[in-house]
């Protein structure tokens, strides 16, 4: 018997082999945290990761019936939202008494749309480690949910939203994810670690500061490295991904973690995301000595005016300097770019392509990797909220189309066809 099953739906659109492989990289960390929080309250729980486990909806229904599950939690990102709704519809149709909670970024930003599908009982908005167990307890013990913070539900035909739940300030209080519930053999890099939550930066295409807070809430050094050591010794994991939006956002935090990894003599390799203005020799030297092999920089554009208008507040000179520092210490550099920023035209995109080629030539083959995506206004991001003011028109309201590789907008300078052509050109020229 299981009180709760947490489901990570499979992405709807898998464009190519690379996109499919992404699904198998790391376990759904958010569901691991929720599972730990639910168990702490005394409830039994399991996690289903639909894609890597190669499950059909019938397999999920069989699990619910076999374990007499009372509550189902479904994680919704833009890539798997439609799959999640499809699963929820079938569960509600088959087991009308099972309560279904949907959370995650997509659900948190469009709770009204989620509830109007008729198959979701409650939307848990943003951070769920306190909210979700409270909902589980209420549903299992037939209590009211109306006093629970940070949720949306339908009452008497109207959507009710309770007051927002404050973020968890001391995130050391959150237990490690329920690693024993992940089928780690299914993932190429199972060692995913979050050392902090939130982002102090406000790029217009990103919702990180809204989802997790505009400040960077950091776990203590020992708390982070305790989890790394646990995974290394318990599961023999030696390759990790630090999943923070900007691992180097706080220099002291980054350096302290690196030094503690070395102090404990942990023989690991790891990757992280960084930001050009936070890269310097001191930080990178510590990262390398602690096992960092790859670092991703959000470069976004090769035009300084574009970088300013999208809120990056860095220059191409800063980006190039950061790449050179990382490469100089032997770290492989990945630079990500966006085609179709609000003020992009063919001239600025040419500058972006030329800049990517320049960065690509900074080091021998395979030491620099350039990645491109199309501007995709996700719900909750400033570019989505202010799209009309920015001269952006959405060309579809179907979330399945928001793949980052297919244009879903046209701008004041570029049509859908031109965006697709420019994206294809960038991908072809920078190889």
Buried (B, 14 or more C-beta within 10 A) or exposed (E): EBBBBBBBBBBBBBEEEEBEEEBBEBBBBBBBBBBBBBBEBEBEBBBBBBBBBEBEBEEBBEBBEEBEBBBBBBBBBBBBBBBBBBBBBBBBEBBEEBBBBBBBBBBBBBBEBBBEBEBBBBBBBBBBBBBBBBBBBBBBEEEEBEEBEBBBBBEEEEBBBBEEBEBBEEBEEBBBBBBEBBEBEBBEBBBBBBBBBBBBBBBBBBBBBBBBBEBBBBBBBBBBBBBBBEBBEEBEBBBBBBBBBBBBBBEEBBBBBBBBBBEBEBEBEBBBBBBBBBBEEEBBBBBBEBBBBBBBBBBBBBBBEBBBBBBBEBBBEBBBBBBBBBBBBEBBBBBBBBBBBBBBBEEBBBBBBEBBBBBBEBBEEEBBBBBBBBBBBBBBBBBBBEBEEBEBEBBEEEBBBBBBBBBBBBBEBBEBEBBBBBBEBBBEBBE
